[in-house]
Each structure stands twice: as C-alpha cells, then as structure tokens.
C-alpha cells in the first residue's frame, strides 16, 4: 500500500504541489484580506449608540458588538421589517433588551429631520453616532434622484449623514466625550469632488459617483473635526475593507458570478468588516485623536484629495446649502434657550460601579426620578425594592424595569409615607425578608396646593416629605449598620434655601402656605441628613442630601389647576427630564469617591453649600428631637 502511495506521489508531484501552493496562497490571501481586529474590551453600560443601516452587513455586526458591550443601540433603518428582525436577532444573541429600531431614510431630508427630532426628544444623551449606511449603483444609465432632487448615491452616502450629524451635534456635545464614526471606502482614492457638477446632472458614471461620495465622507470628517475642537466630540472616517454586503444589491445579474469569485478570494466577512468601525467607536487610545482616517484598525494616510482642507471647507458650505442647514435659525433666543436647557440638564453620574449582591430600597419609585434611579441601579445588578403607595403603578414599574434590564430581582412593596402604620409594617417586612440593606434612597415627595392632614394628624407635606422618611430610616438603621458600608440618600430640593423650620408651628395649624410648607419639608431633609451623619460616625453608614434639579415629575400632581399653565412654561424652559434628574441620586448612591463623605449636600453630581439655615447644627438636633416625639420613635424599642 505504501509503495502505491509513493508511486502516486511521484507521478502526480507537479499537480499536487501546484494545488498545495495555490491553496496556501489563497489561505494567506484570505488571512491578509480579513484585516485588523478591535481588541478593546471597553464596556458601554448606560451609553446610547446610533448605527445607520444596521439591519444587515457590517452595520448589523457593529450593532451586535456594541450591544454586547452594554450600550443601548438604536438601529436606524429605512426598512422597518428588516430592522425589527435584526433587532430581535441582536437581542437574542446578546441578552440585551435595550436594542431598538427607528425608521430613517437617508435619501429623504424629511425622514432625517423627523428621526433627529425623535432622538432629541427621547434620548437625554447620545454617546456614539455611526454613519454606516451606504449604496452603490452599477448601471451606467442608473442615475436616480432622491425625493429632494439629489443624485441618489451622493445624497444618501454624503448629504444624508451630513444633515443627520449636524442635527444631532448639540446632543453629542452635551454628552461629551462622544464620538462620530463615518464609514468611507478606499475607493475615495480614485475620486475628486466636481464642484461644477456636484449633483451629476451633466454626466453620471456609477463607480465615479460612489468614489466621490466616499471622498466626501472623509472631507466631511476632517472639517467636522476642525469645527469640534475643544468640545469633547471626536470623529473618525474609515475603510472597512472589501466586504460582501448589500451595498452590491443593485449589481447586474451577469456580473454577480464574477463578483462572487472575487468576494470568495479577497473579501472580508461582515464581522471582520465591522472591526475598524468598532475600533473607532470604542478604542480608548483614540480619545485624543480626531479627523483621521483608519483601515484595519490602524490610522492610515488617505489620498491627497482627501487632505485638501480648502475642498473640505467648500464641501461643507455647498452641502449645508443643499440640505438647507440654516445655521442662522439658532438665533440669539435659540442659542440662549439651548444654553439654558444644557445648563439645566445638570451633571451626570459617570461611575461604572456594579451592585451585584446589593439590596436597594427606592421610595416613590413607580414614576419620575425614582423610577429612573431604580432602573439605573437594577442595570448595575442590585436587588431593587420599589417602595410605593400605589399597588398597580408599582407593579407596572417593576415589570417595566425587569423587562428593560433583564434583572428579575426587582420587586414591589407597599409603602405609604403618610401613614406611620404603613411605614412600620413596611420596615418590619424588610427586616424579616432581607439579610442586608446596602442603600436606602428616600426619594418620594409631594407638593400640595392646600392644607391636608395625614392619617396621623400631621400636615401632609411635612408628614410625607420629612416625618415619613425620618421614621423609615430610623427603623431600618440597625439593618443598614449591619450591612456597612451602606448609604442613605435623601432627596431634598433647592427650595430649602428660602425656608426656616417654624418650631412654634411645625405642623402648620395656625397658618399654611404651599411654598412655605414645601420649603420647610425640604430644609428638614437637609438638617435630618446632617444630624444623622453626626450620629452615624464610625458605623460605616454614610448619608447624603441632594437637589435633583427642577424636574417635571408627579410631585406637582396636586398643584392647583390655574397654576399649571405657568408651571408648564417653566418646565419647558428649564426642567430636566427624569433621567437627568436622577443623576445626582445615583451619584450619591454609587460614586466610590464619596465613601468617606457624609452629611453633605449635592447638586449636579457635585458637593454644594446649602443655605445658612441648613448648616445650623442646633436646629438639626432640635428637629431630630421634635420629629422623634411626633412619630413616637422609641429608641429603646425601635
């Protein structure tokens, strides 16, 4: 048998070695063409990412990778059905439920503006924008126009991303550090921008049109980087490699067999093709680079035409005119409004602390900043107990948070802070069911237009906003001490600054004013926190009070009808959304650098000095004694 094999090898030596050489050559060619790989292990928890054209090809692979890193990924696609299928596939593969689809047709300025408006309204921040979508026509007689009259390749591949990026720039600046990634092509090297016939009305050749649009992507990126210097927003253009994607969907049938042979020999698969996009989106070492061109996860030098800054500036001006990007519409009023909104959005919690194995209670967590706080802490892995007085809303909120986070350890327990009996029953339940309690967030509060009383005879605002949290915290102190290091977070308000504690009529039986009552209750939160910190020194339990910002929440649900229109005007001008409003609560709950701080007051995720009345140690001690007497706090028994 061995002699036969030897004879066969001798007889067929040349064809065998030739086949082996071809095979090795093809293998090396495939390995070379697969390109670089993104090795960054950066996580994107709580980040928001948009990927255009993400229903297929490298866009879908990019979205899949970023979803695995923990980002909320928005698939921006013109085909809603394919987009939903892609989103479901990504959710299934990653376990992330935070993958959504929004309709976007880059060949329609109206669609782009509608999409951008939707994002600005729904997302408090945008961390990464990936302009990935593109198309390529093969027929020489295939010049087509968008609904706005632009040559379709240039309109879709350049003008669409140009307008989309500009419309989202304010949100990206607000979210800095943030990134913009523009997917170009090595085909740019074969092109020049024909400013005399930029819309290809006089002559059209499909390959030239495609290459010109890809050159435009790089010039746009370079000029964008110049304009964004100092803003914290960085931008990158790239060649993904020769990838078998739907960009070739319009190729003539006769040419597809030839294309398939070429693709087999030298093309990347979609996962390999997505690597440079992912690299530009997440690689930490690129944080201080902007405006450069990349290929195979490395910075490369683009063509000479792609480095022409005069052409880049001219292209920007021409593009802005074509898409009717009216910079002047940001008038003094508009700019002032934008700056006011940006200022009022406040600080952001950047801690990436995880809370696996921790137990957290958030009062008033069925709505508003309480729900956003609970949602964030659930994402960090905590067991979150929503303590609410409305059974139906509490259960709905818990289910919503479980769905959004995939954390099944989110539960609802009934708590009415206007009832001492309810507070004692809730505390007893927690002590019996929980082995430890790591974070208590006293978030619930109300603002009423008339004087009402709790079931125990206290003025409703003071009873709910201060006496309720005071009793609840004291009843849970032993469990918090046992669980040290642990934290107590009391949500106050800047309204405390205009208030004083009226010890002669703390229950407002002689005279009642809505604003006075609310301000007094919020001042009580700050004083309670200061005295609590003094009493807890050395126990490992730290406490914090805070102003969340002016937030449009249900705290104003009992406001007089006549006052609501006035309130709504203020809310439109200066209010935070609930997610922004929750940031300081989250910061005080998880920020590692606060571990050795206690008793301080915070706003916009920074320690701030409260009012002089809030620093009065004697008032803090007196308020504690009065409060303990009112709620019948038996320190020996409780």
ChimeraX attribute file (.defattr): number of C-alpha atoms within 10 A of each C-alpha:
attribute: neighborCount
match mode: 1-to-1
recipient: residues
	/A:1	6
	/A:2	7
	/A:3	8
	/A:4	9
	/A:5	10
	/A:6	10
	/A:7	12
	/A:8	11
	/A:9	14
	/A:10	11
	/A:11	11
	/A:12	10
	/A:13	12
	/A:14	11
	/A:15	11
	/A:16	13
	/A:17	12
	/A:18	11
	/A:19	12
	/A:20	12
	/A:21	12
	/A:22	12
	/A:23	12
	/A:24	12
	/A:25	12
	/A:26	15
	/A:27	14
	/A:28	12
	/A:29	14
	/A:30	17
	/A:31	13
	/A:32	13
	/A:33	20
	/A:34	22
	/A:35	19
	/A:36	20
	/A:37	17
	/A:38	19
	/A:39	12
	/A:40	12
	/A:41	10
	/A:42	13
	/A:43	15
	/A:44	18
	/A:45	16
	/A:46	18
	/A:47	19
	/A:48	24
	/A:49	26
	/A:50	25
	/A:51	23
	/A:52	26
	/A:53	25
	/A:54	29
	/A:55	27
	/A:56	20
	/A:57	21
	/A:58	27
	/A:59	26
	/A:60	25
	/A:61	24
	/A:62	27
	/A:63	31
	/A:64	24
	/A:65	18
	/A:66	25
	/A:67	28
	/A:68	19
	/A:69	19
	/A:70	21
	/A:71	24
	/A:72	24
	/A:73	28
	/A:74	23
	/A:75	27
	/A:76	27
	/A:77	23
	/A:78	21
	/A:79	15
	/A:80	16
	/A:81	13
	/A:82	15
	/A:83	23
	/A:84	18
	/A:85	14
	/A:86	23
	/A:87	25
	/A:88	17
	/A:89	16
	/A:90	24
	/A:91	18
	/A:92	11
	/A:93	12
	/A:94	17
	/A:95	15
	/A:96	22
	/A:97	20
	/A:98	20
	/A:99	25
	/A:100	18
	/A:101	24
	/A:102	18
	/A:103	19
	/A:104	25
	/A:105	19
	/A:106	30
	/A:107	26
	/A:108	20
	/A:109	22
	/A:110	14
	/A:111	17
	/A:112	21
	/A:113	18
	/A:114	13
	/A:115	20
	/A:116	19
	/A:117	13
	/A:118	12
	/A:119	18
	/A:120	15
	/A:121	9
	/A:122	10
	/A:123	12
	/A:124	17
	/A:125	22
	/A:126	25
	/A:127	24
	/A:128	27
	/A:129	25
	/A:130	29
	/A:131	28
	/A:132	25
	/A:133	28
	/A:134	23
	/A:135	16
	/A:136	22
	/A:137	22
	/A:138	17
	/A:139	13
	/A:140	11
	/A:141	10
	/A:142	13
	/A:143	18
	/A:144	13
	/A:145	16
	/A:146	16
	/A:147	13
	/A:148	14
	/A:149	13
	/A:150	21
	/A:151	20
	/A:152	27
	/A:153	26
	/A:154	27
	/A:155	27
	/A:156	24
	/A:157	27
	/A:158	27
	/A:159	27
	/A:160	25
	/A:161	25
	/A:162	25
	/A:163	22
	/A:164	20
	/A:165	20
	/A:166	16
	/A:167	18
	/A:168	18
	/A:169	17
	/A:170	16
	/A:171	19
	/A:172	24
	/A:173	20
	/A:174	19
	/A:175	21
	/A:176	17
	/A:177	15
	/A:178	24
	/A:179	24
	/A:180	27
	/A:181	24
	/A:182	28
	/A:183	25
	/A:184	30
	/A:185	24
	/A:186	18
	/A:187	17
	/A:188	23
	/A:189	16
	/A:190	15
	/A:191	20
	/A:192	19
	/A:193	19
	/A:194	10
	/A:195	12
	/A:196	9
	/A:197	11
	/A:198	18
	/A:199	20
	/A:200	17
	/A:201	11
	/A:202	8
	/A:203	10
	/A:204	17
	/A:205	15
	/A:206	17
	/A:207	17
	/A:208	15
	/A:209	25
	/A:210	25
	/A:211	24
	/A:212	24
	/A:213	30
	/A:214	31
	/A:215	29
	/A:216	29
	/A:217	28
	/A:218	30
	/A:219	27
	/A:220	28
	/A:221	28
	/A:222	24
	/A:223	21
	/A:224	24
	/A:225	21
	/A:226	15
	/A:227	11
	/A:228	16
	/A:229	11
	/A:230	9
	/A:231	15
	/A:232	16
	/A:233	25
	/A:234	30
	/A:235	29
	/A:236	29
	/A:237	31
	/A:238	28
	/A:239	25
	/A:240	26
	/A:241	25
	/A:242	20
	/A:243	22
	/A:244	21
	/A:245	16
	/A:246	14
	/A:247	15
	/A:248	15
	/A:249	14
	/A:250	14
	/A:251	15
	/A:252	12
	/A:253	9
	/A:254	8
	/A:255	10
	/A:256	14
	/A:257	11
	/A:258	11
	/A:259	14
	/A:260	12
	/A:261	11
	/A:262	13
	/A:263	16
	/A:264	14
	/A:265	14
	/A:266	20
	/A:267	23
	/A:268	23
	/A:269	20
	/A:270	22
	/A:271	18
	/A:272	23
	/A:273	29
	/A:274	30
	/A:275	26
	/A:276	28
	/A:277	29
	/A:278	23
	/A:279	24
	/A:280	31
	/A:281	27
	/A:282	21
	/A:283	16
	/A:284	12
	/A:285	10
	/A:286	16
	/A:287	17
	/A:288	9
	/A:289	13
	/A:290	22
	/A:291	21
	/A:292	20
	/A:293	25
	/A:294	24
	/A:295	23
	/A:296	23
	/A:297	23
	/A:298	15
	/A:299	17
	/A:300	13
	/A:301	12
	/A:302	21
	/A:303	17
	/A:304	9
	/A:305	19
	/A:306	25
	/A:307	16
	/A:308	13
	/A:309	15
	/A:310	10
	/A:311	19
	/A:312	24
	/A:313	17
	/A:314	14
	/A:315	19
	/A:316	18
	/A:317	12
	/A:318	14
	/A:319	21
	/A:320	17
	/A:321	11
	/A:322	16
	/A:323	16
	/A:324	11
	/A:325	15
	/A:326	9
	/A:327	9
	/A:328	8
	/A:329	10
	/A:330	12
	/A:331	10
	/A:332	10
	/A:333	10
	/A:334	12
	/A:335	12
	/A:336	12
	/A:337	15
	/A:338	15
	/A:339	12
	/A:340	14
	/A:341	16
	/A:342	17
	/A:343	15
	/A:344	20
	/A:345	24
	/A:346	19
	/A:347	20
	/A:348	18
	/A:349	19
	/A:350	13
	/A:351	12
	/A:352	14
	/A:353	13
	/A:354	14
	/A:355	17
	/A:356	13
	/A:357	11
	/A:358	18
	/A:359	24
	/A:360	26
	/A:361	25
	/A:362	23
	/A:363	26
	/A:364	27
	/A:365	29
	/A:366	28
	/A:367	20
	/A:368	21
	/A:369	27
	/A:370	27
	/A:371	25
	/A:372	22
	/A:373	28
	/A:374	31
	/A:375	25
	/A:376	19
	/A:377	25
	/A:378	27
	/A:379	23
	/A:380	20
	/A:381	21
	/A:382	24
	/A:383	24
	/A:384	28
	/A:385	23
	/A:386	26
	/A:387	27
	/A:388	24
	/A:389	21
	/A:390	14
	/A:391	15
	/A:392	11
	/A:393	15
	/A:394	23
	/A:395	19
	/A:396	14
	/A:397	22
	/A:398	23
	/A:399	16
	/A:400	16
	/A:401	25
	/A:402	19
	/A:403	14
	/A:404	15
	/A:405	20
	/A:406	17
	/A:407	18
	/A:408	15
	/A:409	15
	/A:410	25
	/A:411	18
	/A:412	23
	/A:413	18
	/A:414	19
	/A:415	24
	/A:416	19
	/A:417	30
	/A:418	26
	/A:419	19
	/A:420	22
	/A:421	14
	/A:422	17
	/A:423	21
	/A:424	19
	/A:425	13
	/A:426	21
	/A:427	19
	/A:428	13
	/A:429	12
	/A:430	18
	/A:431	15
	/A:432	9
	/A:433	9
	/A:434	10
	/A:435	11
	/A:436	20
	/A:437	25
	/A:438	24
	/A:439	27
	/A:440	24
	/A:441	29
	/A:442	28
	/A:443	25
	/A:444	28
	/A:445	24
	/A:446	19
	/A:447	22
	/A:448	19
	/A:449	19
	/A:450	14
	/A:451	15
	/A:452	13
	/A:453	16
	/A:454	16
	/A:455	13
	/A:456	14
	/A:457	12
	/A:458	21
	/A:459	20
	/A:460	26
	/A:461	29
	/A:462	26
	/A:463	27
	/A:464	24
	/A:465	27
	/A:466	27
	/A:467	28
	/A:468	24
	/A:469	24
	/A:470	25
	/A:471	23
	/A:472	20
	/A:473	20
	/A:474	17
	/A:475	22
	/A:476	19
	/A:477	18
	/A:478	14
	/A:479	18
	/A:480	24
	/A:481	19
	/A:482	16
	/A:483	20
	/A:484	16
	/A:485	15
	/A:486	24
	/A:487	24
	/A:488	27
	/A:489	25
	/A:490	28
	/A:491	25
	/A:492	30
	/A:493	24
	/A:494	19
	/A:495	18
	/A:496	25
	/A:497	16
	/A:498	14
	/A:499	21
	/A:500	20
	/A:501	22
	/A:502	12
	/A:503	12
	/A:504	8
	/A:505	11
	/A:506	18
	/A:507	20
	/A:508	19
	/A:509	10
	/A:510	8
	/A:511	10
	/A:512	16
	/A:513	13
	/A:514	14
	/A:515	15
	/A:516	19
	/A:517	27
	/A:518	24
	/A:519	25
	/A:520	23
	/A:521	30
	/A:522	32
	/A:523	29
	/A:524	29
	/A:525	28
	/A:526	30
	/A:527	28
	/A:528	28
	/A:529	28
	/A:530	24
	/A:531	20
	/A:532	24
	/A:533	21
	/A:534	16
	/A:535	11
	/A:536	16
	/A:537	12
	/A:538	9
	/A:539	15
	/A:540	17
	/A:541	25
	/A:542	30
	/A:543	29
	/A:544	29
	/A:545	31
	/A:546	28
	/A:547	25
	/A:548	26
	/A:549	25
	/A:550	21
	/A:551	22
	/A:552	20
	/A:553	18
	/A:554	14
	/A:555	16
	/A:556	16
	/A:557	13
	/A:558	13
	/A:559	17
	/A:560	11
	/A:561	9
	/A:562	8
	/A:563	10
	/A:564	14
	/A:565	10
	/A:566	9
	/A:567	13
	/A:568	12
	/A:569	11
	/A:570	13
	/A:571	16
	/A:572	11
	/A:573	13
	/A:574	19
	/A:575	23
	/A:576	24
	/A:577	22
	/A:578	23
	/A:579	21
	/A:580	25
	/A:581	29
	/A:582	31
	/A:583	26
	/A:584	29
	/A:585	29
	/A:586	23
	/A:587	24
	/A:588	31
	/A:589	27
	/A:590	22
	/A:591	16
	/A:592	12
	/A:593	10
	/A:594	16
	/A:595	17
	/A:596	9
	/A:597	13
	/A:598	22
	/A:599	22
	/A:600	20
	/A:601	25
	/A:602	24
	/A:603	24
	/A:604	24
	/A:605	23
	/A:606	15
	/A:607	17
	/A:608	13
	/A:609	12
	/A:610	21
	/A:611	17
	/A:612	10
	/A:613	19
	/A:614	25
	/A:615	16
	/A:616	12
	/A:617	14
	/A:618	11
	/A:619	19
	/A:620	23
	/A:621	17
	/A:622	14
	/A:623	19
	/A:624	19
	/A:625	12
	/A:626	14
	/A:627	21
	/A:628	17
	/A:629	11
	/A:630	15
	/A:631	16
	/A:632	12
	/A:633	16
	/A:634	10
	/A:635	9
	/A:636	5
	/A:637	6
	/A:638	13
